[in-house]
Amino acid sequence: MIWENGPSETGDGVDSRDRAAEADGLVKVYGDGHRALDGLDLRAAAGQVYGLVGRNGAGKSTAIGCLLGLLRPTDGRAMVLGLDLREAAALDRARVAAVLQEPRLQDTWTGWDLMRERAQVYPRWDADLAGRLATRFDLQGHLGRPTGSLSGGQRRALTMLLALACRPELLVLDEPAASLDPIARRALLDALVQSLAEDRPPTVLLSSHVLGDLERLADRVGIMDRGRMLVEDSLDALRERFQRAQWIFAAEAPVDFQPPVRFHDLRREGRLLSAVIEVRSAAELAALRAVPGAHLDLFSLSLEDVFVAVLGTEHAPHLDEAIPDSTGEPVGSDARSVLR
């Protein structure tokens, strides 16, 4: 488990009452025996943009379905805004809006029908914002059409409009840019950035394969694999932990040299030797700098590079340890199996 101090105080120092989304030991086994979630722990604090990433089939959409109350967990718990949405009252469910991979729209309803329905269900519905988003997403001439006649990109843009105009406390986005062309994707991203700049921005739980977009938005990132959380930390902390190290040797780089920490993508070229490395302590950083006969430079990585490093690290000297987050709490006790 991620926390060991009870439900009111968790490993990242945030009271659970300030938690926008949390999963504790979440397990989901489907009827065919597929174990989509295998003890998932997740913590997204109120006011954050939390980026959830992983390979296809890692369990991201299943985790989101459990959090939203659309799927019943086999074990563990999934909470948003302190509530189990499967049992929450309608007004509490209206505090959350979602855009899922497959837009759920009534095909015979028009965009106007859906907007009127949202205005009745969501107390904070903002008709002015809906109008502005219709212009931004180039939907003005399509709101009178049955949604079943819209293109996939138009349906997704309409779903995003409906979610944002609800003014939710928690906005859950599962691959929101899927099927969008580059112009529409940029319009969606700009709309999301603008909503985050307003007085009462929503907490956002965002799952996306477009890591460049996520990197622009996210405060905290969770990297999943095989139904478990491997690494969960602030984006800044992940960039400090995972870096590209480059050693410049006085003579030819030694053929048998291996960095004294977890590493990935080792390259040698003349006097240069480089690798993507994981630094988890001051002692490990000192060991990197103490390589005889070499000068060390460290370079920042993109989120995509961090993602590849977490899932592709080839050598792990400390395989008996779980991967801690920046608070020192272990995250995913079996994550070491991926770091071999």
C-alpha positions as CSV (number, residue, x, y, z in Angstrom):
1,M,0.0,0.0,0.0
2,I,1.1,3.6,-0.5
3,W,0.2,4.9,2.9
4,E,0.6,3.3,6.3
5,N,-0.8,6.0,8.5
6,G,-4.5,5.4,8.1
7,P,-7.0,7.2,5.8
8,S,-6.6,10.7,7.3
9,E,-2.9,11.2,6.7
10,T,-1.1,9.7,3.7
11,G,2.5,9.2,2.6
12,D,2.7,12.4,0.7
13,G,1.7,14.5,3.7
14,V,-1.8,15.5,2.3
15,D,-4.8,14.9,4.4
16,S,-7.2,12.5,2.7
17,R,-10.0,15.1,3.0
18,D,-8.0,17.2,0.5
19,R,-7.6,14.3,-1.9
20,A,-9.5,14.7,-5.2
21,A,-8.9,11.2,-6.3
22,E,-7.4,8.2,-4.5
23,A,-7.1,4.5,-5.0
24,D,-5.9,2.1,-2.3
25,G,-5.0,-1.4,-3.2
26,L,-7.3,-1.4,-6.2
27,V,-7.9,-4.7,-7.9
28,K,-10.1,-5.4,-10.9
29,V,-10.4,-8.9,-12.4
30,Y,-12.7,-9.2,-15.3
31,G,-15.0,-12.2,-16.0
32,D,-12.5,-13.8,-18.3
33,G,-9.9,-13.8,-15.6
34,H,-7.9,-10.8,-16.9
35,R,-6.4,-8.9,-14.0
36,A,-6.5,-5.3,-15.2
37,L,-5.6,-3.8,-11.8
38,D,-3.3,-5.5,-9.4
39,G,-3.2,-3.5,-6.1
40,L,-3.1,0.0,-7.6
41,D,-2.4,2.9,-5.4
42,L,-3.0,6.5,-6.6
43,R,-3.2,9.9,-4.9
44,A,-4.2,13.1,-6.6
45,A,-4.5,16.2,-4.4
46,A,-7.1,18.9,-4.8
47,G,-6.0,21.6,-7.2
48,Q,-3.5,19.4,-9.1
49,V,-3.3,18.4,-12.7
50,Y,-2.5,14.7,-12.3
51,G,-1.1,12.9,-15.4
52,L,-1.7,9.1,-15.5
53,V,0.5,7.4,-18.1
54,G,1.4,3.9,-19.1
55,R,1.6,1.5,-22.0
56,N,-1.5,0.3,-23.8
57,G,-3.2,-2.2,-21.6
58,A,-1.5,-0.9,-18.4
59,G,-4.9,-0.5,-16.7
60,K,-5.4,3.3,-17.0
61,S,-8.9,3.3,-18.4
62,T,-9.9,0.6,-15.9
63,A,-8.6,2.7,-13.0
64,I,-10.6,5.7,-14.3
65,G,-13.7,3.5,-14.7
66,C,-13.4,2.4,-11.0
67,L,-12.8,6.0,-9.8
68,L,-15.9,7.2,-11.7
69,G,-18.1,4.4,-10.3
70,L,-18.6,2.9,-13.7
71,L,-16.8,-0.3,-12.8
72,R,-17.0,-2.2,-9.5
73,P,-13.6,-3.1,-8.1
74,T,-12.8,-6.7,-7.2
75,D,-10.9,-5.4,-4.1
76,G,-9.6,-2.2,-2.7
77,R,-11.2,1.2,-2.8
78,A,-11.6,4.0,-5.3
79,M,-12.7,7.5,-4.1
80,V,-13.1,10.9,-5.6
81,L,-13.7,14.0,-3.6
82,G,-14.0,11.7,-0.6
83,L,-16.8,9.8,-2.1
84,D,-17.5,6.4,-3.6
85,L,-19.4,7.6,-6.7
86,R,-21.2,4.3,-7.0
87,E,-23.1,5.3,-3.8
88,A,-23.0,9.1,-4.1
89,A,-26.1,11.3,-4.4
90,A,-26.9,13.0,-7.7
91,L,-25.7,16.4,-6.5
92,D,-22.3,14.9,-5.4
93,R,-21.9,13.0,-8.8
94,A,-22.5,16.4,-10.5
95,R,-19.3,17.7,-8.9
96,V,-17.4,15.4,-11.4
97,A,-17.3,15.5,-15.2
98,A,-15.5,13.2,-17.5
99,V,-14.4,12.7,-21.1
100,L,-13.9,9.1,-21.8
101,Q,-12.1,7.4,-24.7
102,E,-15.4,6.5,-26.3
103,P,-17.7,9.5,-26.1
104,R,-21.0,8.5,-24.5
105,L,-23.6,10.6,-26.4
106,Q,-27.2,9.8,-27.2
107,D,-27.0,9.5,-31.0
108,T,-30.5,10.9,-31.6
109,W,-30.0,13.9,-29.4
110,T,-28.6,17.2,-30.8
111,G,-25.9,19.2,-29.1
112,W,-28.5,21.7,-28.0
113,D,-30.5,18.8,-26.4
114,L,-27.4,17.7,-24.5
115,M,-26.6,21.2,-23.3
116,R,-30.1,21.7,-22.0
117,E,-29.9,18.4,-20.2
118,R,-26.6,19.3,-18.6
119,A,-28.0,22.6,-17.4
120,Q,-30.7,20.8,-15.5
121,V,-28.3,18.3,-13.9
122,Y,-25.2,20.4,-13.1
123,P,-25.8,23.3,-10.8
124,R,-22.7,25.1,-12.0
125,W,-23.5,24.8,-15.7
126,D,-22.0,27.9,-17.5
127,A,-24.0,28.6,-20.7
128,D,-21.7,31.5,-21.7
129,L,-18.6,29.2,-21.5
130,A,-20.5,26.6,-23.5
131,G,-21.0,29.2,-26.3
132,R,-17.4,30.3,-26.3
133,L,-16.2,26.7,-26.5
134,A,-18.6,26.0,-29.4
135,T,-16.9,28.8,-31.3
136,R,-13.4,27.6,-30.3
137,F,-14.1,24.0,-31.3
138,D,-15.9,25.1,-34.5
139,L,-19.1,23.4,-33.5
140,Q,-21.6,26.4,-33.9
141,G,-23.1,25.0,-37.1
142,H,-23.3,21.5,-35.8
143,L,-25.2,21.8,-32.5
144,G,-28.5,21.2,-34.2
145,R,-27.5,17.9,-35.7
146,P,-28.0,14.5,-34.1
147,T,-24.8,13.6,-32.4
148,G,-24.8,10.2,-34.3
149,S,-24.2,12.1,-37.5
150,L,-21.2,14.0,-36.2
151,S,-17.6,12.9,-37.0
152,G,-15.5,11.3,-34.3
153,G,-13.6,14.5,-33.7
154,Q,-16.7,16.6,-33.5
155,R,-18.3,14.2,-31.0
156,R,-15.1,14.3,-28.9
157,A,-15.0,18.1,-29.0
158,L,-18.7,18.3,-28.0
159,T,-18.0,15.9,-25.1
160,M,-15.2,18.2,-24.0
161,L,-17.5,21.3,-24.3
162,L,-20.1,19.6,-22.1
163,A,-17.5,18.6,-19.5
164,L,-15.8,22.0,-19.2
165,A,-19.1,24.0,-19.2
166,C,-20.3,21.9,-16.2
167,R,-17.6,23.8,-14.1
168,P,-16.8,20.5,-12.2
169,E,-14.6,20.3,-9.1
170,L,-12.9,17.3,-10.7
171,L,-12.4,16.9,-14.4
172,V,-11.4,13.4,-15.6
173,L,-10.0,13.1,-19.1
174,D,-9.2,9.7,-20.7
175,E,-7.3,10.3,-23.9
176,P,-9.2,13.5,-24.7
177,A,-7.3,14.2,-27.9
178,A,-7.9,10.9,-29.5
179,S,-9.2,11.2,-33.1
180,L,-8.6,15.0,-33.1
181,D,-6.6,16.7,-35.9
182,P,-3.7,18.9,-34.8
183,I,-5.8,22.1,-35.0
184,A,-8.6,20.7,-32.9
185,R,-6.2,19.1,-30.4
186,R,-4.5,22.5,-29.9
187,A,-7.9,24.2,-29.4
188,L,-8.8,21.6,-26.8
189,L,-5.5,22.1,-25.0
190,D,-5.9,25.9,-25.0
191,A,-9.4,25.6,-23.6
192,L,-8.1,23.4,-20.8
193,V,-5.2,25.7,-20.1
194,Q,-7.6,28.6,-19.9
195,S,-9.9,26.8,-17.5
196,L,-7.0,26.1,-15.2
197,A,-6.1,29.8,-15.1
198,E,-9.6,30.9,-13.8
199,D,-10.5,31.6,-10.2
200,R,-11.9,28.2,-9.3
201,P,-10.1,25.8,-11.6
202,P,-11.0,22.1,-11.5
203,T,-8.7,19.4,-10.3
204,V,-7.8,17.4,-13.4
205,L,-7.0,13.7,-13.8
206,L,-5.6,13.3,-17.3
207,S,-4.7,10.1,-19.0
208,S,-2.9,10.7,-22.4
209,H,-0.4,9.2,-24.7
210,V,0.5,12.7,-26.0
211,L,3.2,13.2,-23.3
212,G,4.2,16.6,-24.7
213,D,0.7,18.0,-23.9
214,L,0.7,16.3,-20.5
215,E,4.1,17.7,-19.7
216,R,2.8,21.2,-20.3
217,L,-0.1,20.7,-17.9
218,A,0.8,18.2,-15.2
219,D,1.9,18.9,-11.6
220,R,2.1,15.3,-10.6
221,V,2.6,12.1,-12.7
222,G,1.8,8.5,-12.1
223,I,3.4,5.8,-14.3
224,M,1.5,2.5,-14.5
225,D,2.3,-0.9,-15.8
226,R,0.5,-4.2,-15.5
227,G,-2.2,-2.7,-13.2
228,R,0.3,-1.3,-10.7
229,M,1.8,2.1,-10.0
230,L,5.5,2.1,-10.7
231,V,6.3,5.7,-9.9
232,E,4.1,8.5,-8.6
233,D,5.7,11.9,-8.0
234,S,5.7,15.5,-8.9
235,L,6.9,16.3,-12.4
236,D,9.7,18.4,-11.0
237,A,10.9,15.5,-8.7
238,L,10.8,13.0,-11.6
239,R,13.0,15.3,-13.7
240,E,15.5,15.5,-10.8
241,R,15.5,11.8,-10.3
242,F,15.8,10.8,-14.0
243,Q,18.5,12.5,-16.0
244,R,20.9,11.9,-18.8
245,A,24.5,11.6,-17.4
246,Q,27.5,12.3,-19.7
247,W,31.0,11.4,-18.6
248,I,33.9,12.9,-20.5
249,F,37.1,10.8,-20.0
250,A,40.7,12.0,-20.4
251,A,41.3,9.1,-22.7
252,E,39.0,6.5,-24.4
253,A,35.9,5.7,-22.4
254,P,36.4,2.3,-20.7
255,V,34.5,-0.5,-22.4
256,D,33.6,-2.3,-19.2
257,F,32.3,0.9,-17.4
258,Q,28.8,0.7,-15.9
259,P,27.2,3.6,-13.9
260,P,26.9,2.8,-10.2
261,V,23.1,3.4,-10.2
262,R,20.0,2.2,-12.2
263,F,20.6,3.1,-15.8
264,H,19.2,2.8,-19.3
265,D,20.4,3.6,-22.9
266,L,24.2,3.3,-22.3
267,R,26.1,4.9,-25.2
268,R,29.9,5.1,-25.8
269,E,31.6,7.3,-28.4
270,G,35.3,8.0,-28.1
271,R,36.0,9.8,-24.9
272,L,32.2,10.2,-24.2
273,L,30.0,7.8,-22.3
274,S,26.4,8.6,-21.5
275,A,23.3,6.9,-20.0
276,V,19.9,7.8,-18.7
277,I,20.2,7.3,-14.9
278,E,18.0,7.3,-11.8
279,V,19.4,9.2,-8.8
280,R,17.6,8.6,-5.6
281,S,20.0,10.0,-3.0
282,A,22.9,12.4,-2.4
283,A,25.1,9.4,-2.0
284,E,24.2,8.1,-5.4
285,L,24.9,11.5,-7.0
286,A,28.3,11.6,-5.2
287,A,29.1,8.2,-6.6
288,L,28.3,9.4,-10.1
289,R,30.6,12.4,-9.7
290,A,33.4,10.2,-8.3
291,V,34.0,8.2,-11.4
292,P,37.8,8.2,-11.8
293,G,39.3,10.2,-14.6
294,A,36.0,11.6,-15.9
295,H,34.0,14.9,-15.8
296,L,30.3,14.5,-15.3
297,D,27.5,16.6,-16.9
298,L,23.8,16.1,-16.2
299,F,21.0,17.0,-18.6
300,S,17.2,17.2,-18.0
301,L,14.9,14.7,-19.7
302,S,11.5,15.2,-21.2
303,L,8.5,13.3,-19.7
304,E,8.7,10.9,-22.6
305,D,12.3,10.1,-21.8
306,V,11.4,9.6,-18.1
307,F,8.6,7.3,-19.2
308,V,11.0,5.2,-21.3
309,A,13.5,5.2,-18.5
310,V,11.0,3.9,-15.9
311,L,9.8,1.1,-18.1
312,G,13.1,0.3,-19.8
313,T,15.8,0.5,-17.2
314,E,18.3,-2.3,-17.8
315,H,20.3,-2.5,-14.7
316,A,19.2,-2.0,-11.1
317,P,21.8,-2.5,-8.4
318,H,19.3,-2.3,-5.5
319,L,16.6,-4.8,-6.6
320,D,15.6,-5.5,-3.0
321,E,14.1,-2.0,-2.6
322,A,10.8,-0.5,-3.8
323,I,10.9,2.7,-5.8
324,P,10.2,5.6,-3.4
325,D,8.6,8.8,-4.3
326,S,10.1,12.1,-3.3
327,T,8.7,11.7,0.2
328,G,10.6,8.5,0.7
329,E,7.4,6.3,0.7
330,P,7.7,3.1,-1.4
331,V,5.5,3.1,-4.5
332,G,4.6,-0.3,-5.9
333,S,6.6,-2.9,-4.1
334,D,7.0,-5.0,-7.3
335,A,8.1,-2.2,-9.4
336,R,11.6,-3.4,-9.2
337,S,10.8,-6.3,-11.5
338,V,10.4,-3.7,-14.3
339,L,13.7,-2.1,-13.5
340,R,15.9,-5.2,-14.3
